[in-house]
Each structure stands twice: as structure tokens, then as C-alpha cells.
Amino acid sequence: MIRLKQITRQFLMGDQIVYALKKVDLDIAQGEYVSIMGPSGSGKSTLLNIIGLLDQPNSGHYELDGNDVTDLSETEQARIRREKIGFVFQSFHLVPRLSAAENIELPLILSGISPDDRKIRVNDALQAFDLQDRAQHRPAELSGGQRQRVAIARATILRPTAILADEPTGNLDHRIGAEVMTLLENLHHAGTTLIIVTHDRELGAHAHRHIGMCDGSIETDTS
């Protein structure tokens, strides 16, 4: 499903070139559950952003489902993100002025789904994530766990083939974080590819494959 070949990402800091990724090779098959771990600055979030088409490499090639997506236009990248990839972030990234239901509905609107179909799918998502009684509440009126459930519902409303999660429990206490991970792992059990970036070794150990990064390179890759 995901194939990275010699991916390099660099940034100019003053007169210095800083390498976030250095000639990274990585294959991830459909349905895998992968954790990406490493210290701050190791390149793990940059790697996730490139996999999610939120960033582009300076060199190398990225194939997704057999298609080279390295140099696609922003419009084409956005279309593929909508169709194939769901994102879950530490800081939730919900739209503050929208209700929980409206946040979940947003990807459906952007994809041109009909109002009747949107209503059915949003109601199903609210029920699946136990958010029925919070549907009309805005993010500021929700707990951290509820906000993350809304974020996961929004990330999966278009039924993507892969979920990318960047520190998904970082702003949650241990109990609520465990509940969020159960939701994500249930999606994996249903066939979704799950890729998680985390500092938490206990959390990373849940994955079936563990990638360790340091200084922009993959140092370990174990199952």
C-alpha cells in the first residue's frame, strides 16, 4: 500500500541545511498496525506528514496503492487524502465554531456527499462513538476524550484505508487515552491500516510492527 524510496526532507535554518529525513526506505502493507517511535527531532512526525501527503520530500519517491504520488498537485493530493487517509492529531484540530456533528460532517460536505446521505452517516458515526448526546456541543463544551472521539469519527467518516495518528493520547489522561486507543485498534481489526507516532513505549508496544527513528533515519524495524 505505502512505499517510500530514498525519501529525503531537508529544511534551511539560517545558513544551515537540517535533514529531517535522510534517504528513508519504508514499505507498509494494507492492514498493518505500525508504531513509529523515537526522540523529539528524530523525524517521525515529518515521516507521518509525508505519508499523509501533508508535506512533500525534497527527493525520493512515494507510491500509494501502486501510484506515484510524489509530485501531485495540491488539488490531487487533497483528493487522495479525502479518499484514502484519515488523520488523528494530539491537539484534535476541530473547528471551534462547529458542533460535534458538524465537525464530523465536514469531510462529507467537502466530498460532495448528498445531504440525505450525510445525515445518515453522521448519525451512524455519533452512535458508533457514543456521542449522540454531545452532537450539538461545540469543542469547547466537550471533554478531551470526547473531542478525540469526534476527531476519530471525522477521520473515519469517509471510510479511509489508512488512519495516521500523531500522539493521539498525548493530551489525555491514562484511562481516556486507553479508551481512545481501543477505538483506533477496533478500526484496525476491521481492516484499516493504522500508523501511530508516539513517545509512549507502552502505547507503541500495542502495534504489531515497531519502527524506531533517530536523526532522520530508520534505525530499527521489528515485528
N, C-alpha and C positions, 0 to 999 in steps of 0.2 A: 504493500500500500504506500509506504513512505520510504523514499530512497534519497539519501543525501550523499553527494560525491564531492569530496575535496572542498567542502564549504568553508570559506574564509569571510569573516566580518571584521572590519577594522574601522577605527574612528581616529580623527585628528584632534589631539588635545594640545593646543598651543602649537609648538613645532615638533611634537612627538606623535608618532603613529602607535596607537594602542590596539592590540589584537584581542577582540572579544571571542573570536573563534578562529582556530588555526587548522585548515585543511581537514575538516571533520568528515568522516565517512560513517553513515548510520543507515541501517535498514530496520524498519518496523513493520511487521506483518499485520494484516487485518485481524482484529480481535485480541491483540496483545494488551497486557496491563504492565506498563513500564513506569518506573520511578527514575527521575533524573536528580542526582544529588551532588553536592559539592559546596565549598565555602563561598561566601559572598565574592562576586567578581570572577567566578570560575567560568562563566559563560552560559550557565544553564537557562536563564531566562531569555537570553539572546537566541539560544538554540530553539526554545519553545516558540518565540516570536517568528522565527524564520519558518518553522514547521507550520505555524498558523497563518502564514502569509501576511503577517503584520510588519515584517521587515524583510529586506532583500539582502542577499550576500553580495560582497564585492567580487567574489569569484567562486567558481564551482557550479554544480548543477543540482536541482531539486526536482525529483519526479514524484508525482502524486497519482496513484492509480494508473501508473504507466505513462502518464503525460508529463512532459517537461513544463513546469510552471515557474521556472526561474525568472524569466523576463516578461511575464504577462503584464498587461496594462493594469492600472489601478481598478478599472471597471471590471475586468475579467477576474482579478484577484478577489474583489468583493463578492462577485457571484459565486466563486468556488467556496469562499468562507461561509456564505449563507447556506450553500447546499451540502457541504461535506464536513464542516468543522464547527464545534461548539466550544466556547471559552468560559472558564470559571476562574475569577480572579480573587485575590486576597481581599481587595477593597470593594468587591461586589460590582462596581461600575453600573449601578442602577440609575435611571433618570429620576432626579429628585421630585419633579413636578408630576410624575405619572404614578398612578396607583400600581399595586402589585399586579393586578390583572392587565393593566395597560402596558407595563414593562414586559410581561410575558408575551403579549400580543404583538409587540413592536416588530420582531423579525418576520412575522406573518404578513404584516402590512407592507414591509419593505419588499417582500417577495411576491406581492400581488395576489395573495390568497383572498378569496371572496369573504365578505362579512359573515355569511352564514357558517362557512367552514371555520373561520377564525373563532367564532363564538363557541362552537363545539369543541375545538381543540384546546382553547384556553380553559374552558370548564373542566375538560378531562385532566389537564395539567394541574389545575388548582386542587382537584380531588386527589390526584396521584401524589402530590407533595404536601397534602394536608394543609392547604392554605385557603380553604373555602371561606372561613370566617375572617380572613385578612385581605380578601380580594380588593376591597376599595380603599385600603390603607396605603398611604404613601411610605416610601422607605424610612423616613424619619420616625414614623409611627410603628416600625417593626423592630423586633429584636435582631441581634446579629445572626442568629440561626435562621430566623425567618427570611432575612434579607438574602442569605446564601441559598436558601431553598428557592426563592424567587429567581435568583441568578441561575441556578441549575435548571429550573423549569424553562427559563428563557433560552438557555444554551441548548436545550434538547427539543424545543418545540417544533423545529424543522426536521427532527429525526436525523441528525448528522451521523456519519460513520465513525467520527473520532471526537472525543472530548479532550481538550487540553486544559489542565488545571494548574495554575501558578500559586503555590502556597494557599490552597483552598480553605485550610483551617487556621491560618495564621492569626486572624482576628477573633477567634472563637475559643471559649473555654474547652477543656478536655472532653466533657460529656457531649456538648453540642457538636464539637469537631468530629467525634466518633459517629454521631448520627449523620452528619454530612457525608462522611466517608462511606457509610453504609449505603446512602443513596447513590453515590458515584459508583460504588462497586456493584450494586444491583444493575446499573446500566451496563457495566462491563459484562456481567453474567448474561445479559440479554443479547450480547454480541457486539457491543460498541468498543472500539479501541479506546483505551484510557491511558493518557500520558500525564504524569503528575510531577511537577517540580516542587521539591520540598527540602527544608533544612532538617526536618524531623526524622531521625533514623527509625524510630518506631513506626511512623507513618509510611516511610519508604519501604520498610520491610514487608508491608502488605502486598506489594507488587510482585508479579511473577518474574520480572526481569529488572535488574538494577544497573543503572548506568552511573558511573562516578566520573565527575569532571574536575579538572584543575587547570588553571591558566589557559582556558580556551580550548583544551583538548580533552578527548575521552580517554581516561586512564584505565578504567575498568568497565567491563560489560559482562555481567554474570546472571545466571538464571537460578 
